[in-house]
Amino acid sequence: MAFTDEQIIKLRADAEERDRVAHIDLSKEQILYGEAYQFSPRQFFDDYVELMVPESFSPMPEDAIAEKYLAKQKPQVILTDQDYTIDITLNLLTDDTLKSKQIPLCLQTLKSAIRDAYPATLFYDEGQVDANGKTIAYTDYKSASFGGAVYNIMFASAIHKRPFIGTFNCPFEQWEQWRPVILEMLKTVREIS
């Protein structure tokens, strides 16, 4: 079978990405866009869920939330870096009927809502990772903000049959270094009994 130059370039890029992701160890310091990050497990939602997040990330202050998150309904948890430019948001919804097989549909519904509200949003990839026996579905996309283009990874799972939905976002120029680390971070999501 003959491959075009574009197909060969894509195959090489995919192989390099798999190689890079295979070597990420969140128990060790990660250097991302010139900053050192140490990851450690943190529990959320009255100890319902745990995942590894950067130790330096802290809850975003209310005034920064009001300025950055304009939607009426804000995320339940917003962790951010010291400059408020890189965020992790988490939500644990109250409906307790979500089945694992419904997670991709849940993510597709969220993706459609974003596409409808912000037609200029450019979606890239979608997939799933295994996290301690849980399926975490994700999609990544580029959106616009007042400060410029933003790279986002939106993810969803079921924690105690409740929808667990989150996002990661950073300035678009940092996406290449953050993406594999965040996908590795998603593998650390753990449901706590």
C-alpha positions in Angstrom: 0.0 0.0 0.0 1.4 3.4 -1.0 1.2 6.3 1.4 1.1 10.0 0.4 3.6 12.4 2.0 0.8 13.8 4.2 -0.1 10.4 5.5 3.6 9.6 6.3 3.9 12.9 8.2 0.7 12.2 10.1 1.9 8.6 11.0 5.2 9.9 12.2 3.6 12.6 14.3 1.2 10.1 15.8 4.1 7.8 16.7 6.0 10.6 18.2 2.9 11.6 20.3 2.4 8.0 21.5 6.1 7.9 22.4 6.0 11.2 24.3 2.8 10.2 26.2 4.2 6.8 27.1 7.1 8.5 29.0 5.1 10.9 31.2 5.4 10.2 34.9 3.3 12.6 37.0 5.1 11.5 40.1 8.1 13.4 38.7 8.4 17.1 38.0 7.0 18.2 34.7 8.6 21.2 32.9 5.9 22.8 30.8 6.4 26.0 28.8 9.4 26.9 31.0 7.6 26.3 34.4 8.2 23.4 36.8 5.1 21.6 38.0 4.8 18.9 40.6 1.6 16.8 40.5 0.0 15.3 43.6 -3.4 13.6 44.3 -6.2 15.9 45.5 -9.7 15.0 46.6 -12.8 16.9 45.6 -16.5 16.9 46.2 -16.4 15.8 49.9 -13.9 13.1 49.0 -16.0 11.6 46.2 -13.3 11.8 43.5 -9.5 12.1 43.5 -7.1 13.1 40.7 -3.5 14.3 40.4 -3.3 18.1 39.8 -0.4 20.6 39.8 0.4 21.3 43.5 0.8 25.0 42.6 -2.7 25.3 41.3 -5.1 26.9 43.8 -8.8 27.8 43.9 -9.5 30.8 41.7 -10.6 33.9 43.6 -14.2 35.0 43.2 -13.3 38.3 41.4 -11.2 36.4 38.9 -14.0 33.9 38.3 -16.5 36.7 37.7 -14.1 38.2 35.1 -13.0 35.0 33.3 -16.1 32.8 33.5 -19.0 34.9 32.1 -21.7 32.2 32.0 -24.3 32.4 34.7 -23.6 28.9 36.0 -19.9 28.7 37.0 -17.9 25.5 37.5 -18.1 24.1 41.0 -14.3 23.8 41.3 -11.8 26.0 39.5 -8.1 25.5 40.1 -5.7 27.9 38.4 -2.1 28.9 38.2 -0.8 32.1 39.8 -1.5 34.1 36.6 -5.1 32.8 36.1 -4.1 31.7 32.6 -4.2 27.9 33.0 -7.3 26.4 34.6 -8.8 23.0 35.6 -12.5 23.1 36.2 -14.6 20.3 37.8 -18.3 19.6 38.2 -20.1 16.7 39.8 -23.7 16.8 38.9 -26.5 15.5 41.2 -28.3 13.1 38.7 -27.2 9.6 39.8 -28.4 7.6 36.9 -25.5 7.9 34.4 -24.2 4.7 33.1 -20.7 4.3 31.7 -21.9 3.6 28.2 -23.7 7.0 28.2 -20.5 9.0 28.8 -19.6 9.5 25.1 -23.2 10.7 24.5 -22.9 13.1 27.4 -19.7 14.5 25.9 -21.3 14.8 22.5 -24.2 16.7 24.0 -21.7 19.1 25.6 -19.8 19.4 22.4 -22.9 20.3 20.5 -23.9 22.9 23.0 -20.4 24.6 22.7 -20.6 24.4 18.9 -24.1 26.0 18.9 -23.1 28.8 21.3 -19.7 29.4 19.8 -19.7 28.4 16.1 -16.1 29.6 15.6 -14.9 26.8 18.0 -12.5 24.4 16.3 -12.7 20.8 17.6 -9.8 18.5 17.1 -9.7 15.1 18.6 -11.8 12.9 20.8 -11.1 9.7 22.6 -11.2 7.8 25.8 -8.7 6.9 28.5 -9.0 4.3 31.3 -8.7 5.7 34.8 -8.7 3.0 37.5 -11.4 1.0 35.7 -13.4 4.2 34.8 -13.8 5.4 31.3 -12.9 9.1 30.8 -14.1 10.4 27.5 -12.5 13.6 26.2 -12.5 16.1 23.3 -10.1 18.9 22.7 -10.8 22.2 20.9 -9.6 25.7 20.3 -11.8 28.6 21.4 -11.4 32.4 21.5 -11.3 34.7 24.5 -10.5 38.3 25.3 -6.8 37.4 25.8 -6.5 35.4 22.5 -6.9 31.8 21.4 -7.4 29.1 24.2 -6.7 25.4 24.0 -9.3 23.3 25.9 -9.7 19.6 26.9 -13.2 18.8 28.0 -13.7 15.4 29.8 -16.6 13.4 31.2 -17.0 10.3 33.3 -19.4 8.8 35.8 -18.5 8.9 39.5 -20.9 6.9 41.7 -23.2 7.1 38.6 -23.1 10.9 38.7 -21.9 12.9 35.7 -18.3 14.1 36.4 -17.4 16.8 33.9 -14.3 19.0 33.7 -12.1 21.1 31.5 -8.5 22.1 31.2 -7.6 25.3 29.4 -4.4 27.1 28.7 -3.1 29.7 26.2 -3.2 28.1 22.7 0.5 28.4 22.2 1.1 26.0 25.2 -1.2 23.2 24.0 1.5 20.9 22.6 3.3 20.6 26.0 0.2 20.5 28.1 -2.0 18.0 26.1 -0.1 14.8 26.8 0.3 15.7 30.5 -3.4 16.4 30.9 -4.3 13.1 29.2 -2.0 11.4 31.7 -3.7 13.4 34.5 -7.1 12.1 33.4 -5.8 8.5 33.9 -5.4 9.3 37.7 -9.2 10.0 38.3 -10.3 7.7 41.0 -13.7 7.2 42.5 -13.6 7.1 46.3 -16.0 4.9 48.2 
